[in-house]
């Protein structure tokens, strides 16, 4: 899961993206891994914050 726009690199998660991810999360079986692609490595967030979202 990532926040992207056409022709741009990955961006920090917006409230809209988090809401969209949340709306489909119940459809994803627990055994299926989900890869989160926030911009933690660029210092724009941290692991704990992203996991809470």
C-alpha positions, 0 to 999 in steps of 0.5 A, a space after each residue: 500500500 502506498 500513496 502515489 500520484 501519476 508520474 510522482 514518487 511515493 508520498 506520505 499517506 494522506 487521510 484519504 489514503 488511510 481511509 481507503 485502505 481501511 475500507 478494504 482491510 476487512 476483505 484481506 485475509 489475515 494470512 496475506 501480507 501487506 507491504 506498507 510503503 510510507 516514507 519512513 526512510 526519508 524521515 517524514 514518518 516513523 514505524 510506530 505512527 504508520 502501524 497505528 494508522 
